[in-house]
């Protein structure tokens, strides 16, 4: 019943992700997380007899958001392992607020007002990507860090709904940001 | 609604016609009359539980009986997965490609855009084919031979050791790139490809892409969440057997 409620809530918030429901033997949980690399994980700690370590590895860019589904009386120590908590004994409004906050953190909330046109900076990065430059090359060229380039690219992908370099190239040509001859030349 | 053995096969199709290609993979053809799912499966010598789990997983992506599915043989799964590969490569992809060719022959797209669309789809097709070939030529043969070696009580230590040199984890590769290209193609057509006419054929293409995507998701789902765990269990069993054998020496 809790699951169904959460599912409905997520879809009300405009969840853009694939949803997996897992009833795994608990000793496989860590392995499963490492394999699937989810963006967000909801776990009820009461269903895990001995609390496992929640896998994360920021070095390799794997840093999922763990949400503990807790009820009154869960220990502070257990709570501290999670990035966010959803109180199952709380009212609907409270749950909704927390989830909305998490979704905003992920940059996916639909309630957030967002401008979907590319900024000047994003446009110049898009062109360079479409012409076949790597993140490092773009960083050098524009005197910004590779990390900043990656952030811009993430935003470009979110705004356009296009993930691959060849997809971005097609977009750039269709919108006459670059010419087809330019790519063949480079 | 869950599909069960007592339903009529015809009802199943009325419930969800997207299951038609799935039935094809089990070599089940139309013309069911009043026969139930159970009867049709029996007529085709199919494992009814396996059939039900596959169609239900496909019918409702949130239905995922991981525990139950793991009791099936890897070879059964691979047979099914191979048939879905054949469906993509021999049927669905050529069908979409054919429609793209036809659309580029009509006058509704600019010349330069035709080439963009065709090239993008061709590179997608190439990536998908490469990915599938790798699975068919390396991953599946490994799994089948692992299963055969384990099933044979007379397998020698040497044979066990030989197959034990491999691991499914080495073969694991995410489907991310292939998936991302298809995702991009959808948005390029929906959002960015300028068309002058109200193009019905483009609707057909888009519809086919959505169907393909859904099918591929289910396929990836089955591989990641069922096949890989089954193989990992077999690998565990293999190590246990080798340990026992070496202890007896």
HADDOCK unambig.tbl for C-alpha pairs under 7 A between the chains (distance, minus, plus):
assign (segid A and resid 20 and name CA) (segid B and resid 62 and name CA) 6.48 0.50 0.50
assign (segid A and resid 21 and name CA) (segid B and resid 62 and name CA) 6.46 0.50 0.50
assign (segid A and resid 161 and name CA) (segid B and resid 184 and name CA) 6.92 0.50 0.50
assign (segid A and resid 161 and name CA) (segid B and resid 187 and name CA) 6.39 0.50 0.50
assign (segid A and resid 162 and name CA) (segid B and resid 184 and name CA) 4.89 0.50 0.50
assign (segid A and resid 162 and name CA) (segid B and resid 187 and name CA) 6.90 0.50 0.50
assign (segid A and resid 163 and name CA) (segid B and resid 180 and name CA) 6.06 0.50 0.50
assign (segid A and resid 163 and name CA) (segid B and resid 184 and name CA) 6.34 0.50 0.50
assign (segid A and resid 164 and name CA) (segid B and resid 180 and name CA) 6.39 0.50 0.50
assign (segid A and resid 164 and name CA) (segid B and resid 181 and name CA) 6.27 0.50 0.50
assign (segid A and resid 167 and name CA) (segid B and resid 184 and name CA) 5.76 0.50 0.50
assign (segid A and resid 170 and name CA) (segid B and resid 116 and name CA) 6.53 0.50 0.50
assign (segid A and resid 171 and name CA) (segid B and resid 192 and name CA) 6.95 0.50 0.50
assign (segid A and resid 174 and name CA) (segid B and resid 193 and name CA) 6.99 0.50 0.50
